[in-house]
Amino acid sequence: MLFGLAAQCANSIGLHQWDHAQNQTSEDEIQERQNVSYCLFILDKAVCWTVGTSPSVSRFDVHITSDAIRDGNKAAIDLVAKAKLAEIEETIHANIYSYKAKAKTEEQAQSAMSKFDLKLQQWLTESGIDNVDVEHTGAQVPPAKLELLIAFFSVRLLLISPFQNHELERVECARKCIRLLLRLWQSTLELGQYLVLSQ
Amino acid sequence: MRLELEAVRNPDFSKGWQSSSTWSFDENTPPSPQATIAKFRKPVGHFLSIHNGTSGPRYFGPTCLESLMHDMNTRIIQPLQDSRPEIETMGAVVLSAHHKIESLLGRDDELIQNKSTPTSPPYSVLEAMIEPYFAAINPYFPIWTRGHFVQLALASQRFEGPDQDLAFITCSNNLILMTLAANSLRSRSAQQAQSTHKSQSSSVDFDLTRTFLTNAKRAIQNVELLLSPRLINVQALLSLVSHQSHD
C-alpha cells in the first residue's frame, strides 16, 4: 500500500516526465528526478513479486535511456541496466502471471520462453556480463557485476518456474542464484551491497 | 459432446467457434491448433489466514513468500513427515529450514501505541552518516542526490522546532537507518569470516537501530502527511518502502 502511495505521489508531480522538464528545472534536479523515477520503476517490480500485485508503474510511462548519463558514471550505467531488466520483468509478469495471462499450449509456452530468453540474453550482452563464468568460483568478479548476475538469474527463475516440464533447468538456475549470493556475501563487500543482499 | 468438453477446457476454443462460419463438425477433420489442450496456466496464489488472526484470509500471489512456504509445506514437508527412516536426516534439515523461514513470516510489526509524528534525528548523527551513505550506499539505489540532501540538512538545522518538514525528517531518519543496517550486516559478515562468536556489539547495534526503526514506524502511521505533490515526499515514501523491504 505504501508503494502505491509513492507511485501516485510521483504521478502527481510528473516525476517520469523528467526529460520534458528541461526548460523549467536545473540539470541537477533533472538528474535527481531521473534517478527517483528509475528507483521507483525498479522497486515496483520487486514489490509486485513479493506482494503479489500487478505493477503500479508501467513501462509505457517511464523513459529509460542511457543518453543522459554523464562522464560514463558507472553507478548510473548500472541503474539503467536494472531499469531495463525491470522492463523485461514487467513483460514476463503480463505474459505469464497477470490475471489476463492466457493458458498456453506446449508450443506457445516454448515460444514465450524463447522470446524472453532472447531478451534476457540481449540484456546480458548490453550489460557487459555475458562473459562471466558463473561456475568458476575462484574468479574475481566485481560485486556490481555479481549483483546484476543475481538479478538476471532471479528473473530467469521467475520465467521458467511456472512451466513444469523444466524442472532440471529450474533447479540449476536456483543453484546458480544461491551460489552467486554466497559469493557476493563472501567477497569484500562495499557497504551498499549489503542492502542488495537484504533485498 | 466432444466439442463441448473442449470448450470447457480451453475458453479460447469456444471464441474461435463463434467467430468462424466455416467450422466443420466432421470427426475425420484433423483438430485445429485451438483444440490442443492448454497445459500451462498462470500460477495462482493462496488465500491464507494471517498470523494475528484479527482479519479474514488474505490473498498472497504465487511468488509471495507466504505462498511459496504454503507450497513447500504441501509438496515437501508433509510428504517428508510421512517419510521412511532412511531419509529422516534430510527431512530434519528441510524442517529446520522451514521453521527458520516461518519465524520470519510470524514476526509481527509492533504498532506504535500513540500516533505521535516522527522526531528529527540528532543532527550530529545525520552528519556522521551522510558521507558513508552517499559514498557507498546511494549509488546502488539513488533516492537522493548528495548536493540537494546536504542543502536540505543545513536548512533543517537552522529551523529546528515543531514545524520542521516531516518529509525531510523521514528521509534523514531512513538514511541513518539504511546506513546502520548495512553496517550491521557487514560486521556480521566479518564475524562469520573470522569464526568469532557474536560479540556484544551486535546488541549495541540493535539498540541504536531500534530508535530509528520506531521513528520510521511513526512515519508510516502518519503517512497521510506525506502525500502532497512534492519530490521530497516521493523520496520519503520510497525510503520507507525500501526500509520495509530490508527490515
HADDOCK unambig.tbl for C-alpha pairs under 7 A between the chains (distance, minus, plus):
assign (segid A and resid 2 and name CA) (segid B and resid 237 and name CA) 7.00 0.50 0.50
assign (segid A and resid 2 and name CA) (segid B and resid 241 and name CA) 6.43 0.50 0.50
assign (segid A and resid 3 and name CA) (segid B and resid 241 and name CA) 6.16 0.50 0.50
assign (segid A and resid 6 and name CA) (segid B and resid 234 and name CA) 5.45 0.50 0.50
assign (segid A and resid 6 and name CA) (segid B and resid 237 and name CA) 5.43 0.50 0.50
assign (segid A and resid 6 and name CA) (segid B and resid 238 and name CA) 6.25 0.50 0.50
assign (segid A and resid 9 and name CA) (segid B and resid 227 and name CA) 6.16 0.50 0.50
assign (segid A and resid 9 and name CA) (segid B and resid 229 and name CA) 5.76 0.50 0.50
assign (segid A and resid 9 and name CA) (segid B and resid 234 and name CA) 6.03 0.50 0.50
assign (segid A and resid 10 and name CA) (segid B and resid 234 and name CA) 5.94 0.50 0.50
assign (segid A and resid 12 and name CA) (segid B and resid 229 and name CA) 5.65 0.50 0.50
assign (segid A and resid 13 and name CA) (segid B and resid 229 and name CA) 5.54 0.50 0.50
assign (segid A and resid 13 and name CA) (segid B and resid 230 and name CA) 6.49 0.50 0.50
assign (segid A and resid 32 and name CA) (segid B and resid 144 and name CA) 6.67 0.50 0.50
assign (segid A and resid 32 and name CA) (segid B and resid 145 and name CA) 6.13 0.50 0.50
assign (segid A and resid 35 and name CA) (segid B and resid 142 and name CA) 5.95 0.50 0.50
assign (segid A and resid 35 and name CA) (segid B and resid 143 and name CA) 6.60 0.50 0.50
assign (segid A and resid 36 and name CA) (segid B and resid 142 and name CA) 6.89 0.50 0.50
assign (segid A and resid 36 and name CA) (segid B and resid 143 and name CA) 5.37 0.50 0.50
assign (segid A and resid 39 and name CA) (segid B and resid 141 and name CA) 6.42 0.50 0.50
assign (segid A and resid 39 and name CA) (segid B and resid 143 and name CA) 6.80 0.50 0.50
assign (segid A and resid 49 and name CA) (segid B and resid 63 and name CA) 5.58 0.50 0.50
assign (segid A and resid 49 and name CA) (segid B and resid 64 and name CA) 6.40 0.50 0.50
assign (segid A and resid 50 and name CA) (segid B and resid 63 and name CA) 6.23 0.50 0.50
assign (segid A and resid 50 and name CA) (segid B and resid 64 and name CA) 4.67 0.50 0.50
assign (segid A and resid 50 and name CA) (segid B and resid 65 and name CA) 6.79 0.50 0.50
assign (segid A and resid 51 and name CA) (segid B and resid 60 and name CA) 6.85 0.50 0.50
assign (segid A and resid 51 and name CA) (segid B and resid 61 and name CA) 6.67 0.50 0.50
assign (segid A and resid 51 and name CA) (segid B and resid 64 and name CA) 5.67 0.50 0.50
assign (segid A and resid 52 and name CA) (segid B and resid 60 and name CA) 5.90 0.50 0.50
assign (segid A and resid 52 and name CA) (segid B and resid 61 and name CA) 3.90 0.50 0.50
assign (segid A and resid 52 and name CA) (segid B and resid 62 and name CA) 6.77 0.50 0.50
assign (segid A and resid 52 and name CA) (segid B and resid 63 and name CA) 6.43 0.50 0.50
assign (segid A and resid 52 and name CA) (segid B and resid 64 and name CA) 5.89 0.50 0.50
assign (segid A and resid 53 and name CA) (segid B and resid 61 and name CA) 6.98 0.50 0.50
assign (segid A and resid 75 and name CA) (segid B and resid 139 and name CA) 5.49 0.50 0.50
assign (segid A and resid 75 and name CA) (segid B and resid 140 and name CA) 6.71 0.50 0.50
assign (segid A and resid 96 and name CA) (segid B and resid 42 and name CA) 5.67 0.50 0.50
assign (segid A and resid 97 and name CA) (segid B and resid 42 and name CA) 5.29 0.50 0.50
assign (segid A and resid 97 and name CA) (segid B and resid 43 and name CA) 6.19 0.50 0.50
assign (segid A and resid 101 and name CA) (segid B and resid 42 and name CA) 6.34 0.50 0.50
assign (segid A and resid 102 and name CA) (segid B and resid 41 and name CA) 6.94 0.50 0.50
assign (segid A and resid 103 and name CA) (segid B and resid 38 and name CA) 5.63 0.50 0.50
assign (segid A and resid 103 and name CA) (segid B and resid 40 and name CA) 5.52 0.50 0.50
assign (segid A and resid 103 and name CA) (segid B and resid 41 and name CA) 4.31 0.50 0.50
assign (segid A and resid 103 and name CA) (segid B and resid 42 and name CA) 6.53 0.50 0.50
assign (segid A and resid 104 and name CA) (segid B and resid 38 and name CA) 4.82 0.50 0.50
assign (segid A and resid 104 and name CA) (segid B and resid 39 and name CA) 6.12 0.50 0.50
assign (segid A and resid 104 and name CA) (segid B and resid 40 and name CA) 4.95 0.50 0.50
assign (segid A and resid 104 and name CA) (segid B and resid 41 and name CA) 6.32 0.50 0.50
assign (segid A and resid 105 and name CA) (segid B and resid 36 and name CA) 6.81 0.50 0.50
assign (segid A and resid 105 and name CA) (segid B and resid 37 and name CA) 6.29 0.50 0.50
assign (segid A and resid 105 and name CA) (segid B and resid 38 and name CA) 4.07 0.50 0.50
assign (segid A and resid 105 and name CA) (segid B and resid 39 and name CA) 5.39 0.50 0.50
assign (segid A and resid 105 and name CA) (segid B and resid 40 and name CA) 6.33 0.50 0.50
assign (segid A and resid 106 and name CA) (segid B and resid 39 and name CA) 6.59 0.50 0.50
assign (segid A and resid 162 and name CA) (segid B and resid 43 and name CA) 6.18 0.50 0.50
assign (segid A and resid 163 and name CA) (segid B and resid 40 and name CA) 6.57 0.50 0.50
assign (segid A and resid 190 and name CA) (segid B and resid 136 and name CA) 6.50 0.50 0.50
assign (segid A and resid 191 and name CA) (segid B and resid 136 and name CA) 5.56 0.50 0.50
assign (segid A and resid 191 and name CA) (segid B and resid 137 and name CA) 6.07 0.50 0.50
assign (segid A and resid 191 and name CA) (segid B and resid 182 and name CA) 5.81 0.50 0.50
assign (segid A and resid 191 and name CA) (segid B and resid 183 and name CA) 6.77 0.50 0.50
assign (segid A and resid 192 and name CA) (segid B and resid 136 and name CA) 5.28 0.50 0.50
assign (segid A and resid 192 and name CA) (segid B and resid 137 and name CA) 3.86 0.50 0.50
assign (segid A and resid 192 and name CA) (segid B and resid 140 and name CA) 6.27 0.50 0.50
assign (segid A and resid 192 and name CA) (segid B and resid 182 and name CA) 6.83 0.50 0.50
assign (segid A and resid 194 and name CA) (segid B and resid 182 and name CA) 5.35 0.50 0.50
assign (segid A and resid 194 and name CA) (segid B and resid 185 and name CA) 6.37 0.50 0.50
assign (segid A and resid 194 and name CA) (segid B and resid 186 and name CA) 6.94 0.50 0.50
assign (segid A and resid 195 and name CA) (segid B and resid 182 and name CA) 6.13 0.50 0.50
assign (segid A and resid 195 and name CA) (segid B and resid 246 and name CA) 7.00 0.50 0.50
assign (segid A and resid 198 and name CA) (segid B and resid 246 and name CA) 5.45 0.50 0.50
assign (segid A and resid 199 and name CA) (segid B and resid 245 and name CA) 6.45 0.50 0.50
assign (segid A and resid 199 and name CA) (segid B and resid 246 and name CA) 5.97 0.50 0.50
